């Protein structure tokens, strides 16, 4: 693949990360007010966040982005979680990979718990 195509693909991957992040945040009010969305929210967290940590050790999109950026620049662009990298780069907020994992786990658990509670409240 040529560098231009790789850069486009990297942009798509970064966009997918941001979309996933905002989908998780948007899930909180949707879980409260939209009954049919609750199982989807649980699947969103379970499949994407939890399974990726178990099977890949980190988000597969992060691995793919780093691999593609390495093909372009011939050096590893960053270590650890992409969220930590972009939080530092865009917001000047220093996060460790461990902190990102703790936040991801907490947000995922809160979303699943909220989905379960709302299901029982509306039953």
RAVEN-V537836 format. One record per pair of residues at least 12 apart in sequence whose C-alpha atoms are under 10 Angstrom apart, sorted by the first residue. I is the first residue (numbers start at 0). J is the second residue. Records with the same first field share a line. If there is no record, write none. Layout:
I: J, J
This chain:
0: 67, 70
1: 70, 71
2: 67, 68, 70, 71, 72
3: 71
5: 64, 67, 68, 70, 71
6: 64, 67, 68, 70, 71
8: 63, 64, 67, 68
9: 60, 61, 63, 64, 65, 66, 67, 68
10: 64
11: 64
12: 60, 61, 63, 64
13: 60, 61, 64, 81, 85
15: 60
16: 58, 60, 61, 81, 82
17: 82
19: 43, 44, 47, 48
20: 82, 103
22: 40, 43
23: 40, 43, 44, 103, 106, 107, 110
24: 106, 110
25: 40
26: 39, 40, 41, 43, 44, 110, 114
27: 40, 106, 109, 110, 111, 113, 114
29: 114
30: 110, 111, 113, 114, 115, 116, 117, 118
31: 113, 114, 116, 117, 118, 121
32: 117
33: 117
34: 114, 117, 118, 121
35: 118
36: 114
37: 110, 111, 113, 114, 115, 117, 118
38: 111, 114, 115, 118
39: 114
40: 107, 110, 111, 113, 114
41: 107, 108, 110, 111, 112, 113, 114, 115
42: 111
43: 107, 110, 111
44: 103, 104, 106, 107, 108, 110, 111
45: 107, 108, 111
47: 59, 107
48: 100, 103, 104, 107
49: 103, 104, 107, 108
52: 100, 104
57: 79, 80, 81, 96, 100
58: 80, 81
60: 81
61: 78, 79, 80, 81, 82
62: 79, 80, 81
64: 76, 81
65: 77, 78, 79, 81
78: 96
79: 94, 95, 96, 97, 99
80: 94, 95, 96, 97, 98, 99, 100
81: 96, 99
82: 94, 95, 96, 99, 100
83: 95, 96, 97, 98, 99, 100
84: 96
